[in-house]
Amino acid sequence: MVAAKKIISVVGARPHFIKAAPLIAELNKAGKEVLTIHTGQHYDVNMSDIFFRQLKMERADINLGVGSGSHAEQTASVLNSIEPILRAEDPEAVIVYGDTNSTLAAALAAAKLYIPLVHIEAGVRCGNRRMPEEINRKAIDHMSDYLVCPSELAVSHLEREGIVDGVLNLGDFMYDTYAVASELVESESIMPASFSVAPGQKFALCTLHREATTSDPQKLNELLNYLGNQSVHVVLPMHPRTSAVLSAANFSCGSRGSLSVLEPLGYLEMMFLLSKASLVLTDSGGLQKEAYWAGVPCITLMDETTWTETIDAGWNVLTGLDQDRISAAIASFEDGSLGGGRKRPDVYGKPGSAARLCSLMGWV
Ligand code: UD1
């Protein structure tokens, strides 16, 4: 009897772990053999191991250990290391997630070996070609065989680029993970050791890590000074990229004024803080959606977003890094014109995306 082929799931960065977790759980349940390859793009315990533990995923079978580097170095390194593995394993399919350099490299390697390629979070666009992730998204979608979209809008982006075959709108995979976590975090035991929340305490949860936010250390430092001068207490678990940029320019990575800086947090601690936060300030894509699901108004510190549905619903606003625009957005949060208990339609579907994919692919 010929052995059934494996499915290969390629992860490497924080957002991948969150998207992969529900799918790996479904595949395990169905008894499908999965080989997990971790590219090693994220390697600190708080950026990687903690997510595997909290999301109840087994350690990756293979870690490519590519680490940090320029876009070219990171992409080339994953491409070089993963190709022989894909060739040797000859899997039934390769699954990739999101828009990082790891995703692009794994997709390219699989596509060139004619291995069926499944892209989770396909069709997502922000329209800014100067963002590395936007370049990655476009390239990955044009190579993929199965384009698993989180929303109708994502399907329409693909249609506009002439991609209609293999397109599936199954809802957002992060919603599956969020739905499980939002119940778990009701327990105070998930409170991060570095920041305790007193009953009724109001604070804004902030994240900053994008290349556009961190490339100029002077501007980044000014932004932190601004955040430390707000009437609302701002809590910032700091991404290592952000602290590396500040330290290299001899700026402080510590708390200042009303800004509390924490170490990067695990997924559950992050969702715990989100559940207690009054407001989110972020340049992360995933946190904009998580804020929407949690019913927390969001100020997005970018000039564009991939998650425009949250803006249309009145729960998110774009400010870029302009302090006047951020202040105006904080005022709109305070007067209830941002968020303010509006309806939150199910623009990203309902939890259950991973089960829907497994059933459509015949993996159950
Ligand atoms: C990457 C993704 C981004 C995603 C983000 C999630 C690309 C182009 N970008 O950005 O889309 O939103 O992951 O976090 O792939 N570092 C550490 N320890 C780690 C990981 C990173 O110290 O475990 C530091 C290093 O200084 C590194 C820097 O962070 O140079 C940037 O890391 P990198 O993986 O290149 O990009 P991210 O900013 O994490």
Residues whose N, C-alpha, C, O or C-beta is under 5 A from the ligand:
A	BS01	UD1	A13 R14 P15 Q41 H42 Y43 D44 M47 S68 G69 D99 T100 N101 S102 P132 E133 H209 P240 R241 A244
